[in-house]
């Protein structure tokens, strides 16, 4: 099992601690596990099962996602570092018990440096299978003592971040009367719609999966539907909530974006460095994705010490205050919120990580 130490993230940015390429020919497993940092503790991040076009695409994604997890866990106040894994393939066709168990043995071989959980293409039931070969698994089903579906607190946390953005822009922590566009109404997006409708927001949705749209419309027939993501960013919105895959904020979409707030569940929403400044220059308040979508990792992290939903939800409620703190710091320092969030996360990783140099 070869390791690549110091795999770079976006050129000159800090390097990863460890990247592991995993292959089991018999089951068809091709996976990559990336550990960005263990400064705060063992790395934690989900397993994404996705039909990448190439191994290079998969590597790029896992490097970005694992770095995001390190920053997310830091700002969530967790004593956990950042890691991520990707399995290359189509989960609808390629996923099998043998493959998941083979993957579990690779995770186990890291001896606790990486805890895995669910992500795109994997579910709590899959984590139960992985756990048959591995102790370092969270996000398991309730039947096996786990926290179950982490999308519950992911959506709740995004809603808390959106409330903080509303407080900052419109002076009140509510979305009542605001027009919110949710791009992607899958595991997290459809739960976010529930929170928004309960709060009195007008909701617009889109999704590449028509069944996901139909599910939302069956519960909320008043919700408006637009054709796709391009139509969504051009729509007359107060808030744009990207909840599908990353990279939706780029050089093409930012100039036509009409919303005053961007706050959604998707990871790595900014396509490249500099997009955060373009948003700020246009007067758009961006709630950093890894801050507001940390409810899910808070939920699965709580499982490590014995899951208690009320305790996890109380911690996820703190996303509101953390997001407000980031907006205030950004305003005071004259930087975009994404830069302010990075500074806070890096400060915590440095200050707490240095304690490991104190001998006990």
Buried (B, 14 or more C-beta within 10 A) or exposed (E): EEEEEEBEBEEEEBEBBBBBBBBBEEBBBBBBBBBBBBBBBBBBBBBBBBBBEEEEBBBBBBBBBBBBBBBBBBBBBBEBBBBBBBBBBEBEEBBBEBBBBBBBBBBBBBEEBBBBBBBBBBBBEBBBBBBEBBEBBBBBBEEEEBBBBBBBBBBBBBBBBBBBBBBBBBEEBBBEEBBBBBBBBBBBBBBBBBBBBEBEBBBBBBBEEEEBBEBBBEEBEEBEBBEEBBBBBBBEBBBBBBBBBBBBBBEEBBEEBBBBBBBBBBBBBBBEEEBBBBBBEEEBBBBBBBBBBBBBBBBBBBBBEEBEBEEBBEBBBBBBEBBBBBBEBBEEEEBBBBBBBBBBBBEBBEEBBEEEEEEE
